[in-house]
Amino acid sequence: MRRRWWIGIGIVGVGIVLIAAYLLFARAPESSSVGIEDEACDLCLRFPEISGESLSGETFQLPADFEGDYVLVIVPFDEAQQVNASSWLPLARELAQTQPDFAYYNVPVFPRMSAPLRTIIRTGMNITIADASLRDLTITVFLDDRDAFLAALEIPDVDAMQVLLLNRDWDVIWRGAGDFSEGQGESLRAALVN
């Protein structure tokens, strides 16, 4: 009797492990390649073509799926930067209310990693970002070649989050780096006026 009980527990345990493994692999977002538009102007930086998935589960082809004539893209590269990305939100929300055709997105860019790690990262972000509207605007990107993305935008390293203002052609017309500061905020406002 006791042996059957232990066998039953063992079968249930194996089942739980198999279901958990399936969920880790089946729910993992895809990795993305980096595409550079052939028609990009020689004197400007254009946001490269990448794909990602919002925390609410919507697939995006960027930059084509960005809405707005002016788009603020906050690009953290690790967990600490992702937490600090929220320092830009008050200004982004203010500009979205006062500037016509302005939108903003949080686009964490990670290197290529295994499906279980992608799932764990996204699950952790869903837990820590309580605001449903912010989860809709947070698009996680896992790049097969993150260096190609960095090179396309002339980002020297991933030591600081990047903040990019794009125009309707997805050209970078302003950039900031790191946590929000009043000086960077004023500079961004001035770029929108010009």
Contacts in CASP RR format, 6 or more apart in sequence:
PFRMAT RR
TARGET T0000
AUTHOR 0000-0000-0000
METHOD contacts of the structure
MODEL  1
MRRRWWIGIGIVGVGIVLIAAYLLFARAPESSSVGIEDEACDLCLRFPEI
SGESLSGETFQLPADFEGDYVLVIVPFDEAQQVNASSWLPLARELAQTQP
DFAYYNVPVFPRMSAPLRTIIRTGMNITIADASLRDLTITVFLDDRDAFL
AALEIPDVDAMQVLLLNRDWDVIWRGAGDFSEGQGESLRAALVN
23 119 0 8 1.000
24 115 0 8 1.000
24 116 0 8 1.000
24 119 0 8 1.000
24 120 0 8 1.000
25 115 0 8 1.000
25 116 0 8 1.000
25 119 0 8 1.000
27 119 0 8 1.000
28 115 0 8 1.000
28 116 0 8 1.000
28 118 0 8 1.000
28 119 0 8 1.000
29 52 0 8 1.000
29 53 0 8 1.000
29 118 0 8 1.000
29 119 0 8 1.000
29 122 0 8 1.000
29 140 0 8 1.000
29 142 0 8 1.000
30 51 0 8 1.000
30 52 0 8 1.000
30 53 0 8 1.000
30 142 0 8 1.000
31 112 0 8 1.000
31 118 0 8 1.000
31 142 0 8 1.000
31 143 0 8 1.000
31 144 0 8 1.000
32 50 0 8 1.000
32 51 0 8 1.000
32 52 0 8 1.000
32 141 0 8 1.000
32 142 0 8 1.000
32 143 0 8 1.000
32 144 0 8 1.000
33 50 0 8 1.000
33 143 0 8 1.000
33 144 0 8 1.000
33 145 0 8 1.000
34 48 0 8 1.000
34 49 0 8 1.000
34 50 0 8 1.000
34 143 0 8 1.000
34 144 0 8 1.000
34 145 0 8 1.000
34 148 0 8 1.000
34 149 0 8 1.000
34 152 0 8 1.000
35 48 0 8 1.000
35 49 0 8 1.000
35 50 0 8 1.000
35 148 0 8 1.000
35 152 0 8 1.000
36 46 0 8 1.000
36 48 0 8 1.000
36 49 0 8 1.000
36 148 0 8 1.000
36 152 0 8 1.000
37 46 0 8 1.000
37 48 0 8 1.000
37 49 0 8 1.000
40 46 0 8 1.000
41 171 0 8 1.000
44 171 0 8 1.000
44 172 0 8 1.000
45 152 0 8 1.000
45 153 0 8 1.000
45 154 0 8 1.000
45 171 0 8 1.000
45 172 0 8 1.000
46 152 0 8 1.000
46 169 0 8 1.000
46 170 0 8 1.000
46 171 0 8 1.000
46 172 0 8 1.000
47 62 0 8 1.000
47 63 0 8 1.000
47 73 0 8 1.000
47 152 0 8 1.000
47 153 0 8 1.000
47 164 0 8 1.000
47 166 0 8 1.000
47 170 0 8 1.000
47 171 0 8 1.000
47 172 0 8 1.000
48 148 0 8 1.000
48 149 0 8 1.000
48 152 0 8 1.000
48 153 0 8 1.000
49 61 0 8 1.000
49 62 0 8 1.000
49 63 0 8 1.000
49 64 0 8 1.000
50 62 0 8 1.000
50 109 0 8 1.000
50 141 0 8 1.000
50 143 0 8 1.000
50 149 0 8 1.000
51 59 0 8 1.000
51 60 0 8 1.000
51 61 0 8 1.000
51 62 0 8 1.000
51 141 0 8 1.000
52 59 0 8 1.000
52 60 0 8 1.000
52 62 0 8 1.000
52 139 0 8 1.000
52 140 0 8 1.000
52 141 0 8 1.000
52 142 0 8 1.000
53 59 0 8 1.000
53 60 0 8 1.000
53 122 0 8 1.000
53 139 0 8 1.000
53 140 0 8 1.000
54 60 0 8 1.000
54 135 0 8 1.000
54 136 0 8 1.000
54 137 0 8 1.000
54 138 0 8 1.000
54 139 0 8 1.000
54 140 0 8 1.000
55 122 0 8 1.000
55 125 0 8 1.000
55 126 0 8 1.000
55 129 0 8 1.000
55 135 0 8 1.000
55 136 0 8 1.000
55 138 0 8 1.000
55 140 0 8 1.000
56 132 0 8 1.000
56 135 0 8 1.000
56 136 0 8 1.000
58 136 0 8 1.000
60 139 0 8 1.000
62 107 0 8 1.000
62 139 0 8 1.000
62 141 0 8 1.000
63 71 0 8 1.000
63 166 0 8 1.000
63 170 0 8 1.000
66 73 0 8 1.000
66 103 0 8 1.000
66 105 0 8 1.000
66 166 0 8 1.000
66 170 0 8 1.000
67 103 0 8 1.000
68 101 0 8 1.000
68 102 0 8 1.000
68 103 0 8 1.000
68 168 0 8 1.000
69 100 0 8 1.000
69 101 0 8 1.000
69 102 0 8 1.000
69 167 0 8 1.000
69 168 0 8 1.000
70 99 0 8 1.000
70 101 0 8 1.000
70 102 0 8 1.000
70 103 0 8 1.000
70 165 0 8 1.000
70 166 0 8 1.000
70 167 0 8 1.000
70 168 0 8 1.000
70 192 0 8 1.000
71 102 0 8 1.000
71 103 0 8 1.000
71 104 0 8 1.000
71 105 0 8 1.000
71 165 0 8 1.000
71 166 0 8 1.000
71 170 0 8 1.000
72 88 0 8 1.000
72 92 0 8 1.000
72 95 0 8 1.000
72 102 0 8 1.000
72 103 0 8 1.000
72 104 0 8 1.000
72 105 0 8 1.000
72 163 0 8 1.000
72 164 0 8 1.000
72 165 0 8 1.000
72 166 0 8 1.000
72 188 0 8 1.000
73 104 0 8 1.000
73 105 0 8 1.000
73 107 0 8 1.000
73 163 0 8 1.000
73 164 0 8 1.000
73 165 0 8 1.000
73 166 0 8 1.000
74 85 0 8 1.000
74 88 0 8 1.000
74 92 0 8 1.000
74 104 0 8 1.000
74 105 0 8 1.000
74 106 0 8 1.000
74 107 0 8 1.000
74 161 0 8 1.000
74 162 0 8 1.000
74 163 0 8 1.000
75 107 0 8 1.000
75 108 0 8 1.000
75 109 0 8 1.000
75 161 0 8 1.000
75 162 0 8 1.000
75 163 0 8 1.000
75 164 0 8 1.000
76 82 0 8 1.000
76 84 0 8 1.000
76 85 0 8 1.000
76 106 0 8 1.000
76 108 0 8 1.000
76 109 0 8 1.000
76 161 0 8 1.000
77 108 0 8 1.000
77 109 0 8 1.000
77 110 0 8 1.000
77 158 0 8 1.000
77 161 0 8 1.000
78 158 0 8 1.000
81 108 0 8 1.000
81 160 0 8 1.000
81 161 0 8 1.000
81 178 0 8 1.000
82 106 0 8 1.000
82 108 0 8 1.000
82 125 0 8 1.000
83 128 0 8 1.000
84 161 0 8 1.000
84 178 0 8 1.000
84 179 0 8 1.000
85 106 0 8 1.000
85 108 0 8 1.000
85 161 0 8 1.000
87 179 0 8 1.000
87 180 0 8 1.000
88 104 0 8 1.000
88 163 0 8 1.000
88 180 0 8 1.000
89 134 0 8 1.000
90 180 0 8 1.000
91 180 0 8 1.000
91 185 0 8 1.000
91 188 0 8 1.000
92 104 0 8 1.000
93 104 0 8 1.000
95 102 0 8 1.000
95 104 0 8 1.000
95 188 0 8 1.000
95 189 0 8 1.000
95 192 0 8 1.000
96 102 0 8 1.000
96 103 0 8 1.000
96 104 0 8 1.000
99 192 0 8 1.000
102 192 0 8 1.000
104 137 0 8 1.000
105 137 0 8 1.000
105 138 0 8 1.000
105 139 0 8 1.000
106 134 0 8 1.000
106 137 0 8 1.000
106 138 0 8 1.000
106 139 0 8 1.000
107 138 0 8 1.000
107 139 0 8 1.000
107 140 0 8 1.000
107 141 0 8 1.000
108 125 0 8 1.000
108 138 0 8 1.000
108 139 0 8 1.000
108 140 0 8 1.000
108 141 0 8 1.000
109 141 0 8 1.000
109 143 0 8 1.000
109 146 0 8 1.000
109 149 0 8 1.000
110 118 0 8 1.000
110 121 0 8 1.000
110 140 0 8 1.000
110 141 0 8 1.000
110 142 0 8 1.000
110 143 0 8 1.000
110 146 0 8 1.000
111 142 0 8 1.000
111 143 0 8 1.000
111 146 0 8 1.000
112 142 0 8 1.000
112 143 0 8 1.000
112 144 0 8 1.000
112 145 0 8 1.000
112 146 0 8 1.000
113 121 0 8 1.000
113 142 0 8 1.000
118 140 0 8 1.000
118 142 0 8 1.000
121 140 0 8 1.000
122 140 0 8 1.000
125 138 0 8 1.000
125 140 0 8 1.000
126 135 0 8 1.000
129 135 0 8 1.000
129 138 0 8 1.000
143 149 0 8 1.000
146 158 0 8 1.000
149 155 0 8 1.000
150 156 0 8 1.000
150 157 0 8 1.000
150 158 0 8 1.000
153 162 0 8 1.000
153 164 0 8 1.000
153 172 0 8 1.000
155 162 0 8 1.000
160 177 0 8 1.000
160 178 0 8 1.000
161 177 0 8 1.000
161 178 0 8 1.000
161 179 0 8 1.000
162 175 0 8 1.000
162 176 0 8 1.000
162 177 0 8 1.000
162 178 0 8 1.000
163 175 0 8 1.000
163 176 0 8 1.000
163 177 0 8 1.000
163 178 0 8 1.000
163 184 0 8 1.000
163 188 0 8 1.000
164 172 0 8 1.000
164 174 0 8 1.000
164 175 0 8 1.000
164 176 0 8 1.000
165 172 0 8 1.000
165 173 0 8 1.000
165 174 0 8 1.000
165 175 0 8 1.000
165 188 0 8 1.000
165 191 0 8 1.000
165 192 0 8 1.000
166 172 0 8 1.000
166 173 0 8 1.000
167 173 0 8 1.000
173 191 0 8 1.000
174 187 0 8 1.000
174 188 0 8 1.000
174 191 0 8 1.000
176 184 0 8 1.000
176 187 0 8 1.000
176 188 0 8 1.000
END
